[in-house]
Amino acid sequence: MTKRQQERWEYLKSHGEADTLLLPCASICTPRFMNKDVKRVTVHTLRRMKEAGEKISMLTAYDYSFATILDEAGIEVLLVGDSASNVMAGHETTLPITLDQMIYHAGSVIRAIKRALVVVDLPFGTYQGNSKKALSSAIRIMKESGAHAVKLEGGESVQQSIKRILKAGVPVMGHLGLIPQSIYKFGTYVVRAKQKEEADQLKKDAKLLESIGCFAIVLEKIPSELAAEVAASVKIPVIGIGAGNKVDGQVLVTHDLLGITKSFKPRFLRRYLDMYTDIKVAAQSYLQDVKSGSFPDESEQY
């Protein structure tokens, strides 16, 4: 606790506000206060949910406004995904986004949440093949954004990076199956692990990630039967995206779920809104009102 936080804590106690709890935050964040009865989701919460058979909900978040809404909605895990490269910056792949940009998005999300567990993707080039660089990248995310955990793509090939990060006390979520950062290696976004050799490697990698200490695994775009087999074979939660409904939870990109994006139409995506159309119609109505002079009217002026 910093000196400033300690002084604020003493002030609250002296004014009878003992029901507030000082939450530690990254040095770049403004200290926030939260009621004690608001339960925080932790990696242990997710483990208990799997053991109890309760499904885990996970959505992406990249900014303060959306994170506030999703947190209040009760989503357990918010993923600051490198998919921000696509939906926020307009890149074709996830590869261009930088560590600094991920930290910016993560910090925005952290300042919004009161309950959710916030996991941040380590972007391409910040952990592959160099465990020291991986640790440095993870530490920067944790210190500069205040995030709760990081996520890496891959299994056996990145185990040294994962081990080094875990030894530093940083929780790690794994990611197997379709791994978007390797899209140029695969050449396509088709379903992965349909053949026995790749399926066997995926099962081996899942057990490896569990054994070295990952707290959860994301399985992306693999056959549902294989995903179910993996989920049953490990004690840690398995979160699916395009991996069927026999895993421990689901994750989607929020912009896809809300219908803000239009061209992305995989089978596994369920759109709950059509915000692309709603926002466009609202903007067109505003345009017409400005052009006609009807906005602002008398009640909207000082």
C-alpha positions as CSV (number, residue, x, y, z in Angstrom):
1,M,0.0,0.0,0.0
2,T,1.4,3.4,-1.0
3,K,1.6,6.3,1.5
4,R,-1.2,8.1,-0.4
5,Q,-3.4,5.0,-0.2
6,Q,-2.6,4.6,3.5
7,E,-3.6,8.2,4.2
8,R,-6.8,7.7,2.2
9,W,-7.6,4.5,4.2
10,E,-7.0,6.3,7.5
11,Y,-9.3,9.2,6.4
12,L,-12.1,6.7,5.6
13,K,-11.8,5.0,8.9
14,S,-11.9,8.3,10.8
15,H,-15.1,9.3,8.9
16,G,-16.8,6.0,9.8
17,E,-16.5,4.5,6.4
18,A,-15.1,1.2,7.6
19,D,-17.2,-0.8,5.1
20,T,-15.0,0.2,2.2
21,L,-12.0,-1.8,1.1
22,L,-8.9,-0.3,-0.5
23,L,-8.0,-2.2,-3.6
24,P,-4.4,-2.2,-4.8
25,C,-4.0,-1.0,-8.3
26,A,-1.1,-0.5,-10.8
27,S,0.9,2.7,-10.3
28,I,-0.7,4.3,-13.3
29,C,-4.3,3.7,-11.9
30,T,-6.3,5.9,-9.6
31,P,-7.0,3.9,-6.3
32,R,-10.6,2.6,-6.2
33,F,-12.8,1.5,-3.4
34,M,-15.3,-1.4,-3.3
35,N,-17.8,-2.8,-0.9
36,K,-16.7,-5.9,0.9
37,D,-19.7,-7.9,-0.2
38,V,-18.7,-7.7,-3.9
39,K,-16.9,-11.0,-4.5
40,R,-14.0,-11.0,-6.9
41,V,-13.5,-13.8,-9.4
42,T,-10.1,-15.5,-9.1
43,V,-8.4,-18.4,-10.7
44,H,-9.5,-20.5,-7.7
45,T,-13.1,-19.4,-8.3
46,L,-12.9,-20.9,-11.8
47,R,-11.5,-24.2,-10.5
48,R,-14.4,-24.4,-8.0
49,M,-16.9,-23.7,-10.8
50,K,-15.5,-26.6,-12.8
51,E,-15.6,-28.9,-9.8
52,A,-19.3,-27.9,-9.2
53,G,-20.2,-28.3,-12.9
54,E,-21.0,-24.6,-13.2
55,K,-20.3,-23.2,-16.7
56,I,-17.9,-20.2,-17.0
57,S,-18.7,-17.2,-19.1
58,M,-15.9,-15.2,-20.8
59,L,-16.0,-12.3,-23.2
60,T,-13.5,-9.9,-24.7
61,A,-13.1,-6.4,-23.5
62,Y,-10.8,-3.6,-24.8
63,D,-12.1,-0.4,-23.2
64,Y,-13.5,1.1,-20.0
65,S,-17.1,1.5,-21.2
66,F,-17.7,-2.0,-22.5
67,A,-15.8,-3.5,-19.5
68,T,-18.1,-1.7,-17.1
69,I,-21.2,-3.1,-18.8
70,L,-19.8,-6.7,-19.0
71,D,-18.6,-6.7,-15.4
72,E,-22.0,-5.4,-14.2
73,A,-23.7,-8.1,-16.3
74,G,-21.9,-10.8,-14.3
75,I,-19.4,-12.1,-16.8
76,E,-16.8,-14.1,-14.8
77,V,-13.7,-13.5,-17.1
78,L,-12.9,-10.6,-19.3
79,L,-10.2,-11.3,-21.9
80,V,-8.2,-8.4,-23.2
81,G,-7.6,-10.3,-26.4
82,D,-5.1,-9.6,-29.2
83,S,-8.3,-9.7,-31.3
84,A,-8.2,-5.9,-30.6
85,S,-5.9,-5.9,-33.5
86,N,-8.9,-6.9,-35.7
87,V,-12.0,-5.3,-34.2
88,M,-10.4,-2.1,-32.7
89,A,-7.6,-1.4,-35.2
90,G,-8.8,-3.0,-38.4
91,H,-5.9,-5.3,-39.0
92,E,-6.4,-8.5,-41.0
93,T,-4.7,-10.6,-38.3
94,T,-3.8,-10.4,-34.6
95,L,-0.1,-10.2,-35.4
96,P,0.4,-6.4,-35.7
97,I,-0.8,-5.4,-32.2
98,T,2.1,-4.4,-29.8
99,L,2.7,-5.0,-26.2
100,D,2.3,-1.3,-25.4
101,Q,-1.1,-1.3,-27.1
102,M,-2.2,-4.4,-25.2
103,I,-1.1,-2.7,-21.9
104,Y,-3.2,0.4,-22.9
105,H,-6.3,-1.7,-23.5
106,A,-5.8,-3.8,-20.4
107,G,-5.4,-0.7,-18.2
108,S,-8.7,0.7,-19.6
109,V,-10.5,-2.6,-18.7
110,I,-8.9,-2.9,-15.2
111,R,-10.1,0.6,-14.3
112,A,-13.7,-0.5,-15.0
113,I,-14.1,-3.8,-13.2
114,K,-15.2,-4.6,-9.7
115,R,-15.7,-8.4,-9.9
116,A,-14.4,-10.1,-13.1
117,L,-11.1,-11.8,-13.6
118,V,-9.1,-9.9,-16.3
119,V,-6.8,-12.0,-18.5
120,V,-4.5,-10.4,-21.1
121,D,-3.1,-11.9,-24.3
122,L,0.6,-11.8,-24.7
123,P,0.9,-10.5,-28.3
124,F,2.8,-12.1,-31.1
125,G,6.6,-11.9,-30.7
126,T,6.6,-11.2,-27.0
127,Y,7.1,-14.8,-25.7
128,Q,7.9,-17.2,-28.5
129,G,11.4,-18.7,-28.4
130,N,12.7,-16.5,-25.6
131,S,11.6,-17.2,-22.0
132,K,13.3,-14.2,-20.6
133,K,11.5,-11.9,-23.0
134,A,8.2,-13.7,-22.2
135,L,8.7,-13.1,-18.5
136,S,9.6,-9.4,-19.1
137,S,6.4,-9.1,-21.3
138,A,4.2,-10.7,-18.6
139,I,5.7,-8.5,-15.8
140,R,5.1,-5.4,-17.8
141,I,1.4,-6.3,-18.4
142,M,0.9,-7.1,-14.7
143,K,2.7,-4.0,-13.3
144,E,1.6,-1.4,-15.9
145,S,-2.1,-2.4,-16.4
146,G,-2.9,-4.1,-13.1
147,A,-4.2,-7.2,-14.9
148,H,-4.8,-10.5,-13.1
149,A,-3.3,-13.1,-15.5
150,V,-1.9,-13.5,-19.0
151,K,-2.7,-15.9,-21.9
152,L,-0.3,-17.6,-24.3
153,E,-0.9,-19.6,-27.5
154,G,0.7,-23.0,-27.9
155,G,1.7,-26.0,-25.9
156,E,5.1,-27.9,-25.8
157,S,6.7,-25.2,-28.0
158,V,6.2,-22.5,-25.4
159,Q,6.5,-24.4,-22.2
160,Q,9.7,-22.8,-21.1
161,S,8.2,-19.4,-21.4
162,I,5.1,-20.5,-19.4
163,K,7.3,-22.1,-16.7
164,R,9.3,-18.9,-16.3
165,I,6.2,-16.7,-16.1
166,L,4.6,-19.0,-13.6
167,K,7.7,-19.1,-11.4
168,A,7.4,-15.3,-11.1
169,G,3.9,-15.7,-9.7
170,V,1.9,-14.7,-12.7
171,P,-1.1,-16.9,-13.5
172,V,-1.2,-18.2,-17.1
173,M,-4.1,-19.4,-19.2
174,G,-3.2,-21.6,-22.2
175,H,-4.6,-21.6,-25.7
176,L,-4.7,-24.7,-28.0
177,G,-6.3,-25.7,-31.3
178,L,-6.6,-22.9,-33.8
179,I,-4.0,-20.4,-32.6
180,P,-4.5,-17.2,-34.6
181,Q,-0.9,-15.9,-34.1
182,S,0.2,-18.8,-36.2
183,I,-2.2,-18.2,-39.0
184,Y,0.5,-17.9,-41.7
185,K,1.8,-21.3,-40.6
186,F,-1.6,-22.9,-40.9
187,G,-2.6,-20.8,-43.9
188,T,-6.3,-20.9,-43.0
189,Y,-8.8,-20.6,-40.2
190,V,-10.3,-24.1,-40.7
191,V,-11.1,-26.5,-37.9
192,R,-7.9,-27.9,-36.3
193,A,-7.1,-31.3,-34.9
194,K,-9.4,-33.3,-37.1
195,Q,-6.6,-35.7,-37.9
196,K,-5.4,-38.2,-35.3
197,E,-1.8,-36.9,-35.1
198,E,-2.8,-33.4,-34.4
199,A,-5.5,-34.4,-32.0
200,D,-3.1,-36.6,-30.1
201,Q,-0.6,-33.7,-29.8
202,L,-3.4,-31.4,-28.6
203,K,-4.3,-33.8,-25.9
204,K,-0.7,-34.1,-24.9
205,D,-0.3,-30.4,-24.8
206,A,-3.4,-29.9,-22.7
207,K,-2.0,-32.4,-20.1
208,L,1.4,-30.6,-20.3
209,L,-0.2,-27.2,-19.7
210,E,-2.0,-28.5,-16.6
211,S,1.1,-30.2,-15.2
212,I,3.3,-27.1,-15.4
213,G,0.7,-25.0,-13.7
214,C,-1.7,-23.2,-16.1
215,F,-5.0,-22.4,-14.4
216,A,-7.2,-22.8,-17.5
217,I,-7.0,-23.6,-21.2
218,V,-8.9,-22.1,-24.2
219,L,-9.7,-24.5,-27.0
220,E,-10.4,-22.8,-30.3
221,K,-12.2,-24.3,-33.3
222,I,-11.7,-28.1,-32.8
223,P,-14.1,-31.0,-33.0
224,S,-16.6,-31.0,-30.1
225,E,-15.8,-34.7,-29.2
226,L,-12.1,-33.9,-28.9
227,A,-12.8,-30.9,-26.7
228,A,-15.1,-32.9,-24.4
229,E,-12.3,-35.5,-24.1
230,V,-9.8,-32.9,-23.2
231,A,-12.1,-31.2,-20.7
232,A,-12.7,-34.5,-18.9
233,S,-9.0,-35.4,-18.8
234,V,-7.8,-32.3,-16.9
235,K,-8.8,-30.8,-13.6
236,I,-8.4,-27.2,-14.8
237,P,-11.2,-25.3,-16.6
238,V,-11.4,-25.6,-20.4
239,I,-13.0,-22.7,-22.2
240,G,-14.2,-23.3,-25.7
241,I,-14.7,-21.1,-28.7
242,G,-16.0,-23.2,-31.6
243,A,-15.3,-26.3,-29.4
244,G,-18.8,-27.5,-28.6
245,N,-20.8,-27.4,-25.4
246,K,-19.2,-30.2,-23.4
247,V,-16.3,-28.0,-22.1
248,D,-16.3,-25.9,-18.9
249,G,-17.2,-22.5,-20.4
250,Q,-17.4,-20.4,-23.5
251,V,-15.7,-17.3,-24.8
252,L,-16.7,-15.0,-27.7
253,V,-15.5,-11.7,-29.1
254,T,-17.9,-9.1,-27.7
255,H,-18.1,-7.2,-30.9
256,D,-19.1,-10.3,-32.8
257,L,-21.8,-11.2,-30.1
258,L,-23.3,-7.7,-30.3
259,G,-23.3,-7.7,-34.1
260,I,-21.0,-4.7,-34.4
261,T,-18.9,-6.7,-36.8
262,K,-20.6,-8.0,-39.9
263,S,-18.3,-10.0,-42.2
264,F,-17.2,-12.5,-39.6
265,K,-19.7,-15.4,-39.7
266,P,-18.3,-18.7,-38.3
267,R,-20.7,-21.5,-37.3
268,F,-19.9,-21.1,-33.6
269,L,-20.9,-17.5,-33.4
270,R,-24.3,-16.5,-32.0
271,R,-25.2,-12.9,-32.5
272,Y,-27.4,-11.5,-29.7
273,L,-27.9,-8.0,-31.2
274,D,-27.5,-6.2,-34.5
275,M,-25.7,-3.1,-33.2
276,Y,-24.1,-2.4,-36.6
277,T,-27.6,-1.6,-38.0
278,D,-28.8,0.1,-34.8
279,I,-25.8,2.4,-34.6
280,K,-26.0,3.2,-38.3
281,V,-29.7,4.1,-38.1
282,A,-29.1,6.3,-35.0
283,A,-26.2,8.1,-36.7
284,Q,-28.4,8.7,-39.8
285,S,-31.2,10.1,-37.6
286,Y,-28.8,12.4,-36.0
287,L,-27.5,13.5,-39.4
288,Q,-31.0,14.3,-40.6
289,D,-31.8,16.3,-37.4
290,V,-28.6,18.3,-37.7
291,K,-29.2,19.1,-41.4
292,S,-32.9,20.1,-40.8
293,G,-32.0,22.2,-37.8
294,S,-34.3,20.2,-35.5
295,F,-31.4,19.4,-33.2
296,P,-31.0,20.9,-30.7
297,D,-34.6,22.0,-30.0
298,E,-35.6,24.6,-27.4
299,S,-35.5,22.0,-24.5
300,E,-31.9,21.1,-25.5
301,Q,-30.5,24.6,-25.2
302,Y,-29.3,26.8,-22.3
